[in-house]
Amino acid sequence: MRRAIGLACALVPLGAALATSDARADFREAGAFTVNFRGGGQLRRDLGYGETAAAFGFPRIADGGGGDLELYWEPLKRLSFGLSYGGFTSSSDRTTTTLTISSAAWLAHARFAFWRTITQVRGSRFLLQAEGDAGFGVYSIKRTWSDPTLYSDDVVTSTRSAGGRVGLDVSAYWHAVGLIAGYAYAYAPAAVHDALGHGIQAGGHEFTGALSLRF
């Protein structure tokens, strides 16, 4: 994610330059490319793992923070295809022990702008839209125990599985630069378990916002 943030910082001036160009005034549709730098929070699908962890002094381990990088191409008006990579991480400390749950996803997407309009406010034109998104790919989840008083190295358990994600984004663009608010639900059976057999999965509810550049 640090690389994604650095790339976003590098592309923002480019987006600002494009925003002053008359060539962006009509908001290109078919053939447009979109780059989204998304961040927010996730409520993982918890099958009792979080409650047990909280009882042993590791609260809110099911709530993660993170984001992803998304690349889309719109070959037909309103219909886009894309790829994304990202994930969410949560961590909790108890005395000398740190429990970390991290998940990641590599997805291929199809999305459709079921509502799109261009409006003008005080001489500036804005593209407003609502898009439905469906993604499918590989999810992974990893649990890390870190306690230097007990272990010389971190104790790591990980697994992966296929999974899917459906979501809704609402966005507003001023020329090439846009802001997005989104919700999605991801289902991925990849899970880690505690000694009692309770699990926590890689998927769950995602509440995110994004900086978007649309060319």
ChimeraX attribute file (.defattr): number of C-alpha atoms within 10 A of each C-alpha:
attribute: neighborCount
match mode: 1-to-1
recipient: residues
	/A:1	16
	/A:2	7
	/A:3	9
	/A:4	17
	/A:5	14
	/A:6	10
	/A:7	13
	/A:8	20
	/A:9	11
	/A:10	11
	/A:11	14
	/A:12	16
	/A:13	11
	/A:14	14
	/A:15	20
	/A:16	15
	/A:17	13
	/A:18	19
	/A:19	19
	/A:20	13
	/A:21	11
	/A:22	9
	/A:23	11
	/A:24	15
	/A:25	17
	/A:26	12
	/A:27	18
	/A:28	16
	/A:29	17
	/A:30	14
	/A:31	14
	/A:32	17
	/A:33	18
	/A:34	18
	/A:35	21
	/A:36	22
	/A:37	22
	/A:38	23
	/A:39	23
	/A:40	18
	/A:41	19
	/A:42	27
	/A:43	19
	/A:44	23
	/A:45	23
	/A:46	19
	/A:47	16
	/A:48	16
	/A:49	21
	/A:50	22
	/A:51	16
	/A:52	17
	/A:53	18
	/A:54	14
	/A:55	9
	/A:56	10
	/A:57	13
	/A:58	19
	/A:59	18
	/A:60	15
	/A:61	23
	/A:62	26
	/A:63	20
	/A:64	22
	/A:65	18
	/A:66	20
	/A:67	25
	/A:68	22
	/A:69	21
	/A:70	21
	/A:71	19
	/A:72	21
	/A:73	21
	/A:74	20
	/A:75	14
	/A:76	13
	/A:77	13
	/A:78	18
	/A:79	19
	/A:80	24
	/A:81	19
	/A:82	18
	/A:83	17
	/A:84	18
	/A:85	16
	/A:86	20
	/A:87	24
	/A:88	25
	/A:89	21
	/A:90	19
	/A:91	19
	/A:92	16
	/A:93	15
	/A:94	12
	/A:95	7
	/A:96	10
	/A:97	16
	/A:98	16
	/A:99	19
	/A:100	19
	/A:101	25
	/A:102	20
	/A:103	25
	/A:104	21
	/A:105	27
	/A:106	18
	/A:107	21
	/A:108	20
	/A:109	20
	/A:110	18
	/A:111	22
	/A:112	18
	/A:113	17
	/A:114	11
	/A:115	12
	/A:116	14
	/A:117	10
	/A:118	13
	/A:119	10
	/A:120	9
	/A:121	7
	/A:122	5
	/A:123	7
	/A:124	10
	/A:125	16
	/A:126	21
	/A:127	19
	/A:128	16
	/A:129	18
	/A:130	18
	/A:131	19
	/A:132	18
	/A:133	17
	/A:134	19
	/A:135	20
	/A:136	20
	/A:137	17
	/A:138	17
	/A:139	27
	/A:140	24
	/A:141	26
	/A:142	20
	/A:143	23
	/A:144	16
	/A:145	16
	/A:146	19
	/A:147	18
	/A:148	12
	/A:149	8
	/A:150	10
	/A:151	10
	/A:152	9
	/A:153	10
	/A:154	14
	/A:155	12
	/A:156	12
	/A:157	14
	/A:158	15
	/A:159	15
	/A:160	20
	/A:161	15
	/A:162	16
	/A:163	21
	/A:164	20
	/A:165	22
	/A:166	17
	/A:167	18
	/A:168	17
	/A:169	19
	/A:170	18
	/A:171	19
	/A:172	19
	/A:173	20
	/A:174	21
	/A:175	27
	/A:176	25
	/A:177	21
	/A:178	21
	/A:179	17
	/A:180	19
	/A:181	18
	/A:182	20
	/A:183	16
	/A:184	18
	/A:185	20
	/A:186	24
	/A:187	19
	/A:188	24
	/A:189	21
	/A:190	22
	/A:191	25
	/A:192	21
	/A:193	15
	/A:194	13
	/A:195	8
	/A:196	9
	/A:197	10
	/A:198	17
	/A:199	19
	/A:200	24
	/A:201	26
	/A:202	32
	/A:203	29
	/A:204	19
	/A:205	18
	/A:206	23
	/A:207	17
	/A:208	20
	/A:209	20
	/A:210	22
	/A:211	17
	/A:212	23
	/A:213	26
	/A:214	22
	/A:215	18
